[in-house]
Amino acid sequence: MIASRLAGFGTTIFTEMSALAEKTGAINLGQGFPDEDGPAAVIEAAQAAMRDGRNQYAPLPGVPTLRHAIAEHQQRFYGIELDPASQVQVTMGATEAIAAAILALAEPGDDVLAFDPSYDSYSAATKMTGANFVPIPLNPPDFTFDELKATPKARILLVNSPHNPTGRVFTREELQRIADFVIANDLIAITDEVYEHLVFDGLEHIPLSTLPGMAERTLTISSLGKTFSVTGWKVGWATGPAPLVAAVRTAKQFLTFAGATPFQHAGAAALRLPTHFYTDFAAELQAKRDHLCDAFSQFTVARPQGTYFANVDVGTDATEFARELPHKAGVVAIPTAVFSTDKERLKPYLRFAFCKRLPVIDEAARRLHSLES
C-alpha cells in the first residue's frame, strides 16, 4: 500500500543486523551511536531546564538561547557572522533539517546531486519531494571524486564532510572544486556537517560556506548528537542566508513545528563548552579508531579522517560476510554498499562504528584479530 515514491524504503539491513546482534550477543559496531552519555554539565543543563519548567512548545525558530549559541559557535570556530533571528533555524535533528531543506528548495522533477555513498535520508527525502536523486561517485579505496557534472535539471548539491559512511574529510582544494561547480551551475549547496568536530590526524574541517561566493548559496546543517554524544536528543539546526533559512522554516512548521525544548536549552550550554572539550573528544575518538583499525592485518582498511566509521575491504561479498560475522567473531558491522546506488562498486566494503567505550572497542578488535588469524 506504500506510495510508489517510497517503494524500496522498507525494512533495512540495519534492522536485520541489530536483531542478529541481539540474538547472538555480538558486539554491535553497526549503528552509529555512542554507548555512554555526553558531558555531565550538559546532562545537568537538560535536567535543570526540565526542573525550571522548560517543558512546553518551543518557538518555531527554536529557543532564543540556543539560536544565539549556534551563531556564537559559527563565529567562534569559523568566523561566520549570523543573525540568530533570521539565519538560524533549530530542527528535530539534522535529519529533519535535511528533509525540510529538500522539501522547501526542490521542485518535483528537479535533480538533487549528492556524493555516493551517502547517508540514506538524502535519497528518501529527495524522493518524497518528487525530485530525482543523482549520485556523484566517491571512488574507493580513498573515496575521492572525479569530474563534477551538472544535469539539465540540477538544483541542489548535497555535500557531507566529514563524510558518512566513508570517513573522508574534503580538502580545501576539493571544496574549491565543489564551490566552483556550484557557482558555475547556479546551484544551492546543502551541507551536512554533523561530524564537524570529529576530525583526526591534524586535519581541518572547512565549511563550504566560507569559500568565496558560497555564503549566499549555502545552507549549513549540523546538530548536537555526534559532538556531544546525545544522539537521542534530536536537536539540529540549519544556518545560512535568511531566504534559505526562511524556506526551511516554512517546511519545518508542518513537520514537527517544534520539540525537545529542555534539550534545546541544554544545547546552548553544550555549544558554549570550552574549546578543549572539542579537541579532547576528537582525540579520544581518534584513539578508538586506531585501536579498531589496527586489529585488521589481513584486510585493507580505509582509515577514516573523521566521523565515527571505518571501512574495511573484506575481499568478498560484504553483505554475506556481515551476516556470518556475528557467528564467527561475535561482531556486527554494516555493508557499505547499502549507502550506495551502485552496490557492486562497494560490494567488498564493511562499515564499522568505533564510537563505543574503549573496552568494547578493544574486545571487538580482539575478536576481529582472532578471526583473521
N, C-alpha and C positions, 0 to 999 in steps of 0.2 A: 504493500500500500504506500510505500515511501515515494515521494516526488522524484521524478527522473533525474533532476539536477543533483540529488543527493545519493543516487544509486552508487554503490561502491564504497560508501562510508559507513558500513555496518560494523560489526564486532571486529576488532583489530587483533593483531598478534600480541599487542601489549596485554590485552585481557587474557589471551591464551597463556602467555609466558608467566604472568603473575599468578595464575591459577596453578601452573606447573611448579612454580617456586613454593607455593603453599603446600601442594601435595607432596613434594619431595623433601621439603625442608631446606632447599637450596638457598644460598646467599643471592639475594635479588639485586643484581647490578644492571637491571634492565631499565627501570624507571628513574628519571632524573629528579629526585628529591632527597634532601639530607635526612639522616636518621637521628639528628639531635637538634635542639632548639637554638634559636639565634641568641644575640647578646641579652644578658639578664636585664639590662637597663631598658631595652626595647620591649621586652615582655612585660616588665613592670609598668611601662608607659601605657600599654594596652589595658592592663588591669586597672590602672588609675583612671583612665578615660571611662571605663565601664562604671567604676565606683562614683565618678563625678557626673554621671547622668548623660554621657555622650552615646546614647543608645538608640536615637531616633534617626529619621532620614537625614542624610547629609544633603547640602545644596547640590544641584545638578553638576556644577563645575568641580565640586569637591570641597572639602572643608578648607577655609582660608589658610589656616596654619600650614597645612600640607602643601597647598599650591605655592605659598611663599617659600617653603623649604625646598621644593623642587626647583624653583627659579634660582634660589641660592646655590643649590648643588650644581646646576649647569654653569653658573658663573664661577664658582669655586674651582671646578675641575677643568672646564673647557673655555672659560671666558665668554660664554654665551649670555647675552642680556635678554631677559624675557619679562613681559608684563604678566604677573600672576593672574590677573583678571581675565585677559583676553588671549593669552598664549599658552596657558596650561589647562589641561582637562584631565581630571582624575577618572580612572576607569576600574572596572572589576577585573583586575589583572591585565597583563599585556595582551592576552588572547582576545579580550573584549575590545581593546583599543584597535587591534589589527582588524577585527571583523567590522567594527564601526567605521574605521577609515575606508575600507574597501567598499562597504555599503554606501558610504557617503560620497565617494570620489569616482567610482567606476560605474559606467553605464552598461546595461545589457549589451553584449556584443563587443565591448572593449577587450583589449588584451592586457592582462596583468603579467608582467615578466618577473621571474624570481629565479635565484640561483638554486640549482638542483644537485644534490638532495636538499630538502627543505623541511622545516617544521610543518607538521601535517595540517595545521589550521589554515595555512596560506591558501592551499588549493580548495579546501572546503569553503572558506569564506568567499573566495572568488566565484565558485560555482553557485553559491547561494545568491549571489548578486546577479547571476546571469551573464557574467563576464567569462572570458576564456583564460585559463591558466597556461602560460607559455614558459617552459623551463629553459634556463641557461645552464648547461652542464658545468659542474666543477669536476675536474679530472683527477682521479686517484693516480698515484698514492699521495701526491702533495695537495690535491684539491685546489688547483688553480684554474682560472678560466681563460678561454681563448678570446677571439674577437667577439665584441658585443654587436649584435644586430637587432635593429628595431623592426617590428612588424607594422603593416599599414595602420592597424587599429591599436597600436601600443598607447597606453595611457599612463600606466603606473609601473615603476620598478621597485620591487621589494628587495631590500638589502639587509642581511643579517650578519653582523660582525660584532663580537666574536660569534662564529657560526656553529649552529646546531643543525646537523649532528656531526660535522667533520672536525670541529675544534680549530678551524682556521681563523686567524686574525688578519684581515686585509691590511696590506701595507699602504703607506701614503701614495705610492706610485699607482697601486691598483685602485685606490679610492679616487685618484685624479682621473684615471681612465673612465671610471664609472661616472664621475661628475661631468666630464666632457661629453659622454654619451647621453646623459640625462638632459643637459642643456641643448645639445645639438638637435635632439629629437623632441624638445619641449615636453618632457615628461614630468610627472610628480614622483619624487622618491619617498617611499615609506621605509624607515629604518627601524629594525628590531634590535635594540641594544641592551637586552635584559642581562647579558653577561658582561657588561661594560667594564666591571671592576675585576673580573676573573680572567686576568691576562697574565701569562707566565714568561719566564726567561728574559725579563727586562724589556719585553715588547710594550708597545703603547697602543691603547685604544684611541682612535681618532674619529670623532663624529663626522659623518659625511656633511652635515650642515655647516661645518666650519670651513669647508673649502670655498674658494671664490665662486660667487654666483649661485651657491646652493642654499643659502639660508632662506631665501624666499620661495623655494620649491621643495623643501624637505620637511616631512612630518616625522618627528623622532619619537619612538616609543620605548619605554622601559618600565621597570617595576621594582618592588621591594623584594620579591620572593627569593631570587637567586643570591643577591648580595648579602641579605640578612638572614637567610635560612628560615624564612617564614612563608613557604610556598602556599600554604593553606589559607593565608590571609587574603589573597587575591586583590592586591592593591597595585594598580599600574597607572600609567599616565601617557598622554600624548602632548608633545610640545612643538612649537614652531610658529609659522606665520599665522596671524589671527584668522584669516579666512579659512585656512585648512583646519585649524582647531575648532572653529565655529561649525564647520561641516561635520567633524567627528561628534561634536556636542549634539547636533541635530539628530544624528542617528542613534547615539547612545541613550538619549532620553526615552526612546521607545524600546530599548533593550532592557536594561536594569534600572534606568533613571539614576539611582544612587545606591550605595551599600557600604558595608564594612566600616561604619562610622568610627567606632573606637580604634580600629586598626589604622584608619586614616590619621587620626591624632597621633598614634604611636609612630606612624611612618615619618612624621615630622621630626620626632626625636631620633629616629634611626638615621635619617639623612644628615643630621647635624652631628653625628658621632665624629670624633677626631680622625684625621687622615690616617693615623697609624692603624686604626681598625681595618680600613680597606686594604692596606698593604700587607698587614699581618694575615688577614683571611686569605688573600691570594697566595701568600707564601705557604700557608697550611695546605691549601688545595694542590699547589704545585708538588709538595712533598707526597701527598696521596697519589697524585698522578704518577710520580716516579716509582713509588712502591708497586703500583699495579703494572705499569708498562715494563718495568724491569723483570717481572715474572715471566714474560714471554721470551723464549730463546729460539724456539723452532719457528714461530710465526713472525711475520713482519708487522710491526706496529707503526701506525701513523701517529707519532707522539703529538698530542694537541698543543696548540699555542695558547688556548684559552678554553673556557666553558667547563662543563662537568664531565666531558666524554672523550674516550679514546677509541679509535677504530683499529681493528686487528684483521689482517688478511689471513684467513684460516686455510686458504688454498683449495677450498672446495665449496659446495653449496652451503652458505652460511645459515640459511633458514633451517635446513635439515640438521646442520651442526648444532644450532641453538636448541633444537628440540631434544637432542641427545645429551647436551652438555650438563643439564641438571642431574641426569642419571649417572654420567661418567665422572663428573668432577664436583657436583653439588654447587654449581654456579649458574645463574641466569643472565643472559645478555639478549640484545635485540638485533636482528639483522638490519644493517644499514640500508639495504635495498628498499625497506618498507617506506623510507622517506623520499623515494625517487620515482619519477615517471618512467625511468629506464632501468628496470630492476636487474637486467642482465649485466649492465655496466658495473654494478656494485655487488654482484652476486656473492663474491667471496668475503665480504666485509661484515664483521660483527661490531656493534657499538656497546662498550662497557661504561657504566657510570661510576665515577670514583668519588662522589660527594657523600661518602659514608664515613663513619668513625674509623680511625686508623687501624684499630684491632680487627675490624671487619674487613677492611681492605687487605690487611696482611694475611688474614685467613683465606680470603678469596685468592690472593696471589699464591699462597702455598698450595692450594688445591689445583690451580691452573698450572703451576710449575710441575706438580706431580703428574698431571695429565700428559704433559709434553715428554716427561722422562719415561 
